[in-house]
Amino acid sequence: MGRFDVVEVCRSIMGVRILAALRDLDPPAGGAEMSLATLLKGVSVQGPYAEDAPEYTPLRASEQVDGVDGWSVKIFQSSDRGDVTSLTEDSELVRNICTFAVEDLWSGLAWRLRNRSSGRPNVGFQRRHLRGVNRKFSRWLEGCLKDELEDAEAAGDLLIGVTQLHWSEGAARAFRKFGIPYLVFVRDELQFDHPDLYRSSLVNAIAVCGAGHGLLEQISAVFSLQKGAHVPLPVDYADRFGTVEDVEGVREEGLASRTDPESPRIAIIGVTPEKGYGFYQQLLPYISKAWPEAHFDIYGGGGYVEGLSGFSNATCHGHTSVGEIFSSCDIHLLTVRSTGSWGRVINEAGLFGVPSVSVNIGAQPEAVGAGGVIVPSDANLDVWCEALKHCYDNREELGNLAKGHAKVIDHRRSIAMFRSVIRDALEL
């Protein structure tokens, strides 16, 4: 047996230790945090790689397949946003907690002096906050990694870091100091808003992960990546919505309870400047004249939702469960202005047989698939109106396609793909 063969055998029997360093893992709310928590929890137990995984069907049990043993996962995070939630409290995840505050004077000023047209925090003050908190987190994490490195070397285990969002620059800096390869997830516009601050963390990552090839293309256009890895958002449909019968029953009851079955109902969930606030201010009055029968139901809280409440063809409902929203609407509408991170709510709509209309930015076309209509980012209001009409007229066919496409973010599939990314990064 040659030296290469010996190395391969040794690597095959090594354990894997995942060190996830980030600000939050499972705060009370936060889609990015929930997604990474689900992925880390998934690879901490036995499961298959992507190529060995069965064809998962949402809300239905899958066949049992052989998989690799679970990997050790340790979390390094702040405790400032509360305790462990039900998402991870009974998991194999181990935590090491730092006690310094998440927010400071600069982050407070960044939000108080945010750009009124874009809704984004003041870039200068936010950068001062991010630089300071990342330095602080990096110093704390370095002290923790010394022990982790010694333990892994003694056991003959491989280490890999994982990070995302606001504290990822500090985490990446600490990983590099100890020669630990790491993955970075890009979830939103943060890195695009502060490219110089986050550039080193991204270009030195063994892989940058994003939900959707379109988003990865956006990232690669700004940063020189070693590798981009598509890891779909992981949604546990059964945990969120119950059984197939539950979903079908909710949908049937919702449609039966409508007092205006002939009026097209279009659902919009969550409104921010990045998610179409300025666009909706133009679209709603246009639709009221071009398609007066249609009505928009807008869900969520905050001033931007309230800012749309004055339009005659819109009703604002506040925070509402996803199941209730999709129980009775005809179409789901979601748009973004610049960063095309995957809209998980598109596939949750599809689970209920509701098609979506969205924009061809980043990963949005991948999220919609055949279950809806994609509109060019430079399209005029007439094109958007025709897209909504087409989706409504073909809602049954497109809804069935959307239901089949919902499997793209089934958590079991996403976990298997994440497991494969880690395997490939470590060359297991």
Secondary structure, DSSP 8 states (H G I E B T S, - for coil): --HHHHHHHHHHH--EEEEEE-S-SS-SS-HHHHHHHHHHHHHTS-B--GGG-----TTS-------B---EEEEEEE-TT-S--TTTTTSS-EEEEE-S-S--HHHHHHHHT--TTT----HHHHHHHHHHHHHHHHHHHHHHHHHHHHHHHHHT-EEEEEEEGGGHHHHHHHHHHTT--EEEE--SSHHHHSHHHHHHHHHTSSEEEESSHHHHHHHHHHS--S-EEE----B-HHHHH--HHHHHHHHHHHHHT-S-TTS-EEEEE---TTTTHHHHHHHHHHHHHH-TT-EEEEE--SHHHHTTTTSTTEEEEES--HHHHTTT-SEEE---SS-----HHHHHHHHTT--EEEESSTTHHHHHTTSEEEE-TT--HHHHHHHHHHHHHTHHHHHHHHHHHGGGGBHHHHHHHHHHHHHHHHT-
